Every structure is written in C-alpha cells, then in structure tokens.
Amino acid sequence: MEKRKQTRQMVQNLTTVGFDADDTLWHNERFFQMTQDHFAGLLADFAEADHLMERLLAAERRNIRHYGYGVKGFTLSMIETAIEVTEDRVPAAVIRQLIEAGQEMLAHPIELLPHARAAVEAVAQTHRVLLITKGDLIDQERKLAQSGLGDLFHGVEIVSEKTAQTYETVFERHGEGAGRAMMVGNSMRSDVLAPILAGAWGVYVPHGLEWEIEKADPPEDRTRFHSLPDLGALADLVGQLG
C-alpha cells in the first residue's frame, strides 16, 4: 500500500520537460567530425591523424573556459593546434581553409532527427516544454529558427554550461523546480548526470556520435535515470511519470 502511494506521488510530480538541442533534436556532431577529417588531411604532412586529434581535443578542453562551446571555439582550437604541431610554420592557406571550414559549419542546414517534432508536440500537449542548450548564442538561435520547432517551446534557455546549478535555476524560472522536471538529451554528462544531481529526471537518448568531452558513465542510482533508443518512446515515458 505504501509503495503504491509513493508511486502515485511520483506520477503527480512531473510538470516540465527540457530538451537538449544538438544531436537530440537535430544533427550536429557529424559536422564536427567531417571538419576534423578535413583538418587531419590539411595537416597530414605535419602530424599523424590520431596524434593530431589528441592535440585538438586537449586544445578544446583548455579553451572551453575562454571561448565556450560551439563552432567558433572549435575553429580557434583547430587553428591553435595547427600552429602548435607545425611549430609556427603552418601555411596561411591552411589557416584560411580552417576559417572557411568553420564558416561552412555555421551555415549548415538543419536536419531534424527521427521523431523530434512528434516528440516535442506530444509532450507539449500535457507538459511545459523547454529547450535547454549550450553553445554560441547566435548559432543556436539560427539553428532553432531553421528547425521550425521554436514555437513549440514554452521557454528557451541558451546557457554557457549545463551544471546542476544551471538546471536548478532554469527549472525554477520556468516551472516548479528541478524535482518536478525532466531533461532529455544525448549527453550523459550534461543532459543526464547534471539534471539528476539537481533533483530532476535524466533521460538519455544516444545519438551514435558523441564528443569525447561529453562522455560519462551512467549514474549508479537509477531512480531518476532512464534510457531510450530514440525520441519515439519519450511520450509514453512522460505519460508513465506524469
């Protein structure tokens, strides 16, 4: 009887659902990987591809605190890595091509992932839905506008980092707090572990391509953790939880 009572209380808890954007609602990481392949080709005379990617990843980790997330910081990290591995001898033509590659990434068309629109529309019928994404403000606004999903959300938050404190603040601003909220995304670190730490549910929807910096192990306590094969199963899960 007590267990059934606790279950009913949990069902009444969920009122707000947050969605990640990149690689949750639309493709993103594959453009980074395509550019990295191009980067490796441009620097092939100076470094092996594996070594170059290690140096690039190290530069990205260092530079997040300076440039934040997104294409612009990635482009600057490629340029910095090119300068380092060539010992300041990187040709200007290579720098130009890296800048052009970054500009192409900032202009790539938006392609929604399977079930993205249907999932947001279905959940929005019964719950408050938010878009919570991090990255460059201008680029994220562009992608949201081109996605055609903007009008479905009750609120949009473009943040510099996704921490437990971020989710506490966002879910308090747009809902009844993290305890009555869920976050859905493809990043175990940013979209699952951080919101769970804040007291929310975290729903992992793997994309298949994952940035090394966003990788993490699933939480040991599975009470508020769920994993779905794709967004097509989200509406049923939300219905079960309230």
CORKAQUI-V345213 format. One line per field, one symbol per residue. ss: DSSP state (A for helix, B for strand, O for the rest). burial: b if it has 24 or more other C-alpha atoms within 12 Angstrom, else e. A space follows every 10 residues. Layout:
ss: ???
burial: ???
//
This chain:
ss: OAAAAAAAAA AOOOOBBBBO OBOOOBOOAA AAAAAAAAAA AAOOOOOOAA AAAAAAAAAA AAAAAAAOOO AAAAAAAAAA AAAAAOOOOO OAAAAAAAAA AAAAAAOOOO OBOOOAAAAA AAAAOOOBBB BBBBOOAAAA AAAAAAAOOA AAOOBBBBBO OOOAAAAAAA AAAAOOOAAA BBBBBOOAAA AAAAAAAAOO BBBBBOOOOO OAAAOOOOOO OOOOBBBBOO AAAAAAAAAA AO
burial: eeeeeeeeeb eebbbbbbbb bbbbbbbbbe bbeebbeebb ebbeeebeee ebbebbbebb eebbeeebbb bbbbbbbbbb bbbebbeeeb eeebbebbbe bbeebbebeb bbbeebbebb bbbbeebbbb bbbbbbbebb bebbeebebb ebbbbbbbbe bbbbebbbbb beebbbbbbb bbbbbbbbbb bbbbbbbbbb bbbbbbbeeb beebeeebbe eeebbbbeeb bbbbbebbee bb
//
